[in-house]
Amino acid sequence: MNAAADFGVMCKKQMKYNILFLGLFFLLTGVAFLFLENIFFQYIDKDGLIYESFFLPLGVLALIIGSLLLFTLILKKIWQSLPTKNRESN
């Protein structure tokens, strides 16, 4: 292999780990936001009004983004493991 091919392979591996890291980061951030929402920022006042923070939508959004990133990474791994026509003919 030449240097350009090695660099391409290295970039693909780095991209895979970046997507994995971002997916896990968003999942953990979403769990932390939902935990903070549950602990600190929900209450009902004496008039019956519910007060909530912005942590709930941020937590749900972070969980959705993290799940989508990990889901696409898993689907890509499954797709690459399937045999192609070129591999079957050899």
C-alpha positions as CSV (number, residue, x, y, z in Angstrom):
1,M,0.0,0.0,0.0
2,N,1.1,3.5,-0.6
3,A,1.0,6.4,1.8
4,A,-2.2,7.8,0.4
5,A,-4.0,4.5,0.8
6,D,-2.7,4.2,4.4
7,F,-3.9,7.7,5.1
8,G,-7.4,6.9,3.8
9,V,-7.7,3.8,5.9
10,M,-6.5,5.8,9.0
11,C,-9.1,8.5,8.3
12,K,-11.9,6.0,8.0
13,K,-11.0,4.4,11.3
14,Q,-10.7,7.8,13.0
15,M,-14.1,8.8,11.6
16,K,-15.7,5.6,13.0
17,Y,-14.2,6.3,16.5
18,N,-15.4,9.9,16.3
19,I,-19.0,8.8,15.5
20,L,-18.8,6.3,18.3
21,F,-17.5,8.9,20.8
22,L,-20.1,11.5,19.8
23,G,-22.9,8.9,20.0
24,L,-21.9,7.9,23.5
25,F,-21.3,11.5,24.5
26,F,-24.8,12.5,23.4
27,L,-26.4,9.5,25.2
28,L,-24.6,10.3,28.4
29,T,-25.4,14.0,28.2
30,G,-29.1,13.2,27.6
31,V,-29.2,10.9,30.6
32,A,-27.5,13.6,32.7
33,F,-30.0,16.3,31.5
34,L,-32.9,14.0,32.3
35,F,-31.5,13.2,35.7
36,L,-31.0,16.9,36.5
37,E,-34.6,17.6,35.3
38,N,-36.0,15.0,37.6
39,I,-33.9,16.0,40.6
40,F,-34.0,19.8,40.6
41,F,-36.4,21.5,38.2
42,Q,-39.9,20.1,38.5
43,Y,-42.4,21.4,41.0
44,I,-46.0,22.5,41.2
45,D,-46.8,25.8,42.9
46,K,-49.7,26.5,45.2
47,D,-51.9,27.6,42.3
48,G,-51.3,24.3,40.5
49,L,-48.9,25.5,37.8
50,I,-46.2,23.1,36.7
51,Y,-42.7,24.6,36.5
52,E,-40.2,22.7,34.4
53,S,-36.8,23.6,33.0
54,F,-35.3,23.4,29.6
55,F,-33.4,20.2,30.6
56,L,-36.2,17.9,29.5
57,P,-36.3,18.8,25.8
58,L,-32.4,19.0,25.7
59,G,-32.2,15.6,27.3
60,V,-34.6,14.0,24.9
61,L,-32.9,15.7,21.9
62,A,-29.5,14.5,23.1
63,L,-30.8,11.0,23.5
64,I,-32.3,11.0,20.0
65,I,-29.1,12.3,18.4
66,G,-26.9,9.8,20.3
67,S,-29.2,6.9,19.5
68,L,-29.2,7.9,15.8
69,L,-25.5,8.2,15.6
70,L,-25.0,4.7,17.2
71,F,-27.7,3.2,15.1
72,T,-26.1,4.4,11.9
73,L,-22.7,3.2,13.0
74,I,-24.2,-0.3,13.7
75,L,-26.1,-0.3,10.4
76,K,-22.9,0.6,8.5
77,K,-21.0,-2.2,10.3
78,I,-23.8,-4.7,9.4
79,W,-23.9,-3.4,5.8
80,Q,-20.1,-3.8,5.4
81,S,-20.2,-7.4,6.8
82,L,-22.7,-8.5,4.1
83,P,-21.2,-10.3,1.1
84,T,-21.2,-8.4,-2.2
85,K,-21.5,-9.8,-5.7
86,N,-17.7,-9.4,-6.2
87,R,-16.8,-11.4,-3.2
88,E,-19.3,-14.2,-4.1
89,S,-17.9,-14.7,-7.6
90,N,-14.3,-15.2,-6.3
